[in-house]
Amino acid sequence: MGIKRKPKLAVWKFASCDGCQLTVLDCEDELLTLTDHIELAYFLEASSAVKRGPYDISIAEGSVTTQQDVERIHKIRKASKLLIGAGACASSGGIQALRNFTNVKDFVSAVYPSPEYIKTLDTSTPFSQHVPVDYELQGCPINKHQLLDAISSFLHGRKPNSTSYSVCIECKRRGNVCVMVAHGIPCMGPVTRAGCNALCPTYNRGCYSCYGPKETPNTASLSTWFRRLGMKEDDIVRIFRTYYSNAEPFRKESKLHEKDEK
Amino acid sequence: MKPSLQRGDRIVLEREHFQNLLDALNKKGYQIIGPTLGEGSIIYGKLSCVSDLPIGWTDEQEGGMYHLKKRGDNALFGYTVGPHSWKNFLFPSVQQLLQAKREGKGFQVNRKREEIPKFAFLGARSCDIYAITIQDKVFIKGKFVDPHYASRRGDTFIVAVNCGKAGGTCFCVSMGTGPRADLGFDIAMTEVLKSDRHYFLVELGTERGAEIFQEIPYKNASEEERATANTVVENTAKHMGRYMNTDHIKDLLYRNYEHPRWNDVAERCLACANCTMVCPTCFCTTVEDTGDVPGGHAERWRKLDSCFNLDHSYIHGGSTRYSIRSRYRQWMIHKIATWIDQFGTTGCVGCGRCITWCPVAIDITEEARAIRKSEQAAE
């Protein structure tokens, strides 16, 4: 592509479990090849040696949960040519977005002995709610294949391979037998974006929706079928409120099954 | 010395000699693929001996439901079709088309030569043989031949089994594709289970089918044995779980692009694509290019795709079938109407897989019925 110097890569952390950052290190065999072609300029989990921006690529994991986060993502956006959000937190708010359904102050006082020291926002939100994001890697956590594909597509100027279709496609490509039809196991696969190669259904478990909603997910129809499989309303709320609870289709569907407590 | 067998002959193979058939196929160098138990269902896999078959098992199928249960006898083929079809072997869902290596300013293309076994499909049902002939039409009988399909399809030896049981979602009788195999097989068998005898009435469909029996103990079929086998298949035909009225079905659907039923089915349809993935005739694929980080190696892959995916209709500017309504309509009208214009037959063989394996039990026969009924009511 005629880039003379190595492109600078920065890896950032927000409210998250570090799982997506670990995926960079999890590249193992490809990690040295990767560093032959890009400079790891800022990646605190790997090295305390940091280089100043601007950066060619920023990969940011986590969600925005504090006022400092809001300011920081704006700074990172300004310092980055390409901003890639990594994982469920970055693209939807993550598990911590469960706070969006309730009063975060109740959590704070239940968890911390001195809640007065905690300053946090009422919601957990994706980066795209604050700044323009160029590309999002999905999954909880992301996997190294999509990460390497995104980086190599950036390096060589091609379109990254992303999926928007259901987990069922990958499941059937593997020749799996449907866990819902053959065993009556509730499975989120039909409304979940592919990308994990149907990991859980391959081992006879229902999909937990680690990759979030697929394009045009019909959550209402799936919920109707979950009920026929014997799921209670509470369980339907929970199955839609895991890694992508704040993603609009899942948020809306879970709300419909919530008992009105007022 | 036995008198030599010929195409069209009908003979009897006793159950105790069934292994000889597998041995004879193995000896001829075939890799035998057939029904076997796996993941709580009957799937297709490699077979080497009779005990690899789901002996004594049967399946119960309904919309969105599949269960295995014991039959109470030792039938070898006492079930209908499962989630797999022969498409899994003739048209693999993920295939590498080429690899490319950067060389100087250009690149070198390598096509990986795949070792493809000579397949013998054991226990192919009539609906599925029709499905193979439909895919043959798509991939090898037209102007453009798909080399990947062609090399796998090659000399496939087909041992058909005439169905002794109709499934809850079967409707081959409606589609004129079964339950008796009438084309595309080397040998076709009807399993006969009596209290004191278990045998197969075998029809030889090709010369090589006849040849296989040169080394297998058999006897010529009596009138009575033929009649008994006929009864088995006739009885199956009477017990189809589903029915579809195909009378002028193309015109019916062409008249009803804007029918309210499409809205109704769109409320239920998940657009998950399970129906197209299990359909033995659906053939849509997508192509993915991948490249490594240093940029010296690239690969091109072909993967099974579906018209239920938003990206399937993506053209410059966006997808043309954004709504689930338009996707279901596209699939169903293609399958049983425009397919006729395109390939001369419908693309549906009545195997019922799309009904059984739809997670929310959408039933193509029911959708067609609803549209026809509304027209009749309006008249």
HADDOCK unambig.tbl for C-alpha pairs under 7 A between the chains (distance, minus, plus):
assign (segid A and resid 34 and name CA) (segid B and resid 293 and name CA) 6.59 0.50 0.50
assign (segid A and resid 37 and name CA) (segid B and resid 294 and name CA) 6.81 0.50 0.50
assign (segid A and resid 148 and name CA) (segid B and resid 293 and name CA) 6.99 0.50 0.50
assign (segid A and resid 152 and name CA) (segid B and resid 291 and name CA) 6.80 0.50 0.50
assign (segid A and resid 152 and name CA) (segid B and resid 292 and name CA) 6.11 0.50 0.50
assign (segid A and resid 152 and name CA) (segid B and resid 293 and name CA) 4.55 0.50 0.50
assign (segid A and resid 156 and name CA) (segid B and resid 295 and name CA) 6.79 0.50 0.50
assign (segid A and resid 165 and name CA) (segid B and resid 309 and name CA) 5.74 0.50 0.50
assign (segid A and resid 166 and name CA) (segid B and resid 272 and name CA) 5.47 0.50 0.50
assign (segid A and resid 168 and name CA) (segid B and resid 272 and name CA) 6.14 0.50 0.50
assign (segid A and resid 168 and name CA) (segid B and resid 273 and name CA) 6.97 0.50 0.50
assign (segid A and resid 168 and name CA) (segid B and resid 274 and name CA) 6.29 0.50 0.50
assign (segid A and resid 169 and name CA) (segid B and resid 273 and name CA) 6.60 0.50 0.50
assign (segid A and resid 169 and name CA) (segid B and resid 274 and name CA) 7.00 0.50 0.50
assign (segid A and resid 172 and name CA) (segid B and resid 277 and name CA) 6.32 0.50 0.50
assign (segid A and resid 173 and name CA) (segid B and resid 93 and name CA) 5.25 0.50 0.50
assign (segid A and resid 173 and name CA) (segid B and resid 94 and name CA) 6.93 0.50 0.50
assign (segid A and resid 177 and name CA) (segid B and resid 39 and name CA) 6.43 0.50 0.50
assign (segid A and resid 177 and name CA) (segid B and resid 83 and name CA) 6.62 0.50 0.50
assign (segid A and resid 180 and name CA) (segid B and resid 359 and name CA) 6.65 0.50 0.50
assign (segid A and resid 181 and name CA) (segid B and resid 64 and name CA) 5.28 0.50 0.50
assign (segid A and resid 181 and name CA) (segid B and resid 65 and name CA) 4.69 0.50 0.50
assign (segid A and resid 181 and name CA) (segid B and resid 66 and name CA) 5.78 0.50 0.50
assign (segid A and resid 181 and name CA) (segid B and resid 357 and name CA) 6.21 0.50 0.50
assign (segid A and resid 181 and name CA) (segid B and resid 359 and name CA) 6.04 0.50 0.50
assign (segid A and resid 182 and name CA) (segid B and resid 40 and name CA) 6.96 0.50 0.50
assign (segid A and resid 182 and name CA) (segid B and resid 65 and name CA) 6.14 0.50 0.50
assign (segid A and resid 182 and name CA) (segid B and resid 66 and name CA) 4.76 0.50 0.50
assign (segid A and resid 182 and name CA) (segid B and resid 67 and name CA) 5.96 0.50 0.50
assign (segid A and resid 190 and name CA) (segid B and resid 270 and name CA) 6.36 0.50 0.50
assign (segid A and resid 190 and name CA) (segid B and resid 272 and name CA) 4.88 0.50 0.50
assign (segid A and resid 217 and name CA) (segid B and resid 270 and name CA) 6.67 0.50 0.50
assign (segid A and resid 218 and name CA) (segid B and resid 270 and name CA) 5.10 0.50 0.50
assign (segid A and resid 221 and name CA) (segid B and resid 267 and name CA) 6.74 0.50 0.50
assign (segid A and resid 221 and name CA) (segid B and resid 268 and name CA) 5.18 0.50 0.50
assign (segid A and resid 221 and name CA) (segid B and resid 270 and name CA) 6.89 0.50 0.50
assign (segid A and resid 225 and name CA) (segid B and resid 360 and name CA) 6.25 0.50 0.50
